[in-house]
């Protein structure tokens, strides 16, 4: 069951992530780099270098869950990031925009 909604706090990890990482390693990054506690019920978003894979780490009823989205084509359009290199607070609508507004790689290359 999908338990993400607008009432949660969302944090985007601003550096590219190796998508081979799973529960323990991502939780370790949340704790050691992002300075957050995965047990607080916050949501943590990780994107790979090519902007084609997203993982979302979240504590739900009964344990940790990873939502994993891999694009067949195009790339995720990230929100404008601030200067904080540990984590970026984003709103629910920013996450939905990232997921819905996938940009064609061809358009990005022409710019």
N, C-alpha and C positions, 0 to 999 in steps of 0.2 A: 504494500500500500504506500502511495506517495504522500509523505507527511510534510512537505515544504509549503510554506504560505507566507503572507506578508507580515505576520506578527513575529517572525524570527529575525535574528541578527545575522547578516551575511558578511563574510570576509573573503576577499579575493587575494590569493597569494600572488604577488606581482611579478615573480620570476618564472621562467619556463620550468615545467616539472617533467621529470622522467616518469612516464605513465606506467612503468613496470612496478612502481611503488603501490603498496596496498595499505591495509588498515594500520598496522603497527608503525610503518615508516611515515605515513602521512600524519598520523597522530603525533609522532615525535616531532615533525616539522611544525605542527600546530603549537606544541608546547615549547620547543626550544627556539624556534625562529620567530614565529608569529606572536609568541608570548600570550597565548590564549589557553583555555582549558576546554578540551573537547567534551568533557563531562557536563559543561554548562548548557548544552543543547543548542549552541550556536552552529552555524553552517559554514563550512570551509570549502572554497572553490579553487581548483587547480586546473591549469591549462598547459598543454604542451607547447614547445617552441614553434611548431608549424601552425598553431591555432586550430587544429583539427580534432583534438580530443579534449574533453572536459571530464573531470572527476569531481564529485561533490561528496564530502564527508560530513555525516550528521549522526548524532546519537538519537536514536528513536527508542520506542518502547521495546525493551528486550535486548538492545545492543546497538553497535555501530552499523551503519549502512553506507555503502558507496553507490552513488548513482554514476553511471559511466555512459557518456555519449560520444560516439565516434561518427564524424561526418563522412558521408560518401563522397561529397564534393563541397567546395567552398570552405570558408574559414569563419570562426567566431569573430564578431566585432566587439572588441573589448571597450568598456567605458573609459573615459579619460582618467588616467591614473595620477594620483598625487605624488608627493616626494617621499612618502613613507615606504621604505624598502622591505618592511616586515609583513605588512598586510594592509589592504585597502578595504575600508568599510564600503559596502555597496547596498543599495536598496533592492527589494524584491523586484521592482519594475526593471532595474538594471539587469538582473539575472534573466528575466523573461525576455528582455530585448536582446541579450546575448544569444539566447537559445533560438529565438524566432527570426532574428535578422542576420542570418548567415549570408556572408558576402561571397560572391563569385571570385575565385582566384584570378580569373582573367581580368576582371575590372580592377583589382588591386594592382596587378602588374602594369596596367596602362597608366596609372597615376604617376 
